[in-house]
């Protein structure tokens, strides 16, 4: 996984599995595409930079990522979490 630099925007993506979806397959795909992953009850939380989102999903930050064909059997939806203002309070 590539580290997110201070200059790059940090993003969180919630990946919701279909019932019976293969979590290990999905997290392996996400890891291979440069995301860090954490398990969630509904699927996985993938974190990474804006460039990682562009490469993996072909969308800009702020757009809803499509479910890639390789994951369609296992993933119900992919949602970009709302951006957080980490600079607030400075």
N, C-alpha and C positions, 0 to 999 in steps of 0.2 A: 504494500500500500504506500502510495506517495503521501508525504506529509503536506498538510495545508500550510502555506506560508502566510505571514501576516498581511501581505498584499492581496492574497487571494481570498475570496469570499467562502466562508465555511457554510456548508449546507447539510441538512438532515432530510432523509427520505424514508418514509414509512412504506414498507413493502408488505401488503396483506396477502397471505396465502389463501388459496382455495381450500375447502375442506379436503383433507388427505394429501395436500400439496407437500412436496419433498423439501423441507426446510434446508437440509444440508446441501442439496443441489443448488438451491437459490443462493444461499450464502456463499457457496464456492464460486458461483458465477459473479456475484458482487465483488468478492475478494479479488478475483482474476481481473476485474475491470477497475481496480484501484480504490475501492471503498473499504472502510472499516465497518464491521457489522457487529450488532448486538442483538440477541434474541428478544422478541416481544411475544406476548401471548398470541397476537394476531399474525405474527410473521417475523419481521426483522426491521431493525433500524439501521440504515446505511448512512454513513457520514463521509464527507469528502469535500473537495473543492469544486468550484464552478467548472473548471476545465474537465474534471472527472465526469461530471454530469453531462457536459457537452459530448465527450467521447463515447460514453456508455449509452446514452439515450438519444443523442442527436437533437437536444433542445437547449434553449437558453434558460438560465435560472429565472424563475418566475412562471415558466410554462409548465404545464402538467406533463410529466414524462409518460410516454407510452409503455406498455408492457412489451418488451422485446419478444420476438417470435420464440426464441430459445426458452423463455420462461412462461409462456402462455398456459402450458399444462399445469403449472404449479402456482401461478400468481393471479389473484383476483384484481388487484389494483396497486398502483404506485402513486403516492402522494408526496409532494414536496412540502415539508413542514414550513410554517410561516417563518420568515426571517426574524432573527433576533438582533436587537441593537446592542452590540457588546460595548459600544463607545459611550452609551448613556451613563451619566454620573461622573464623567470626567470633566 
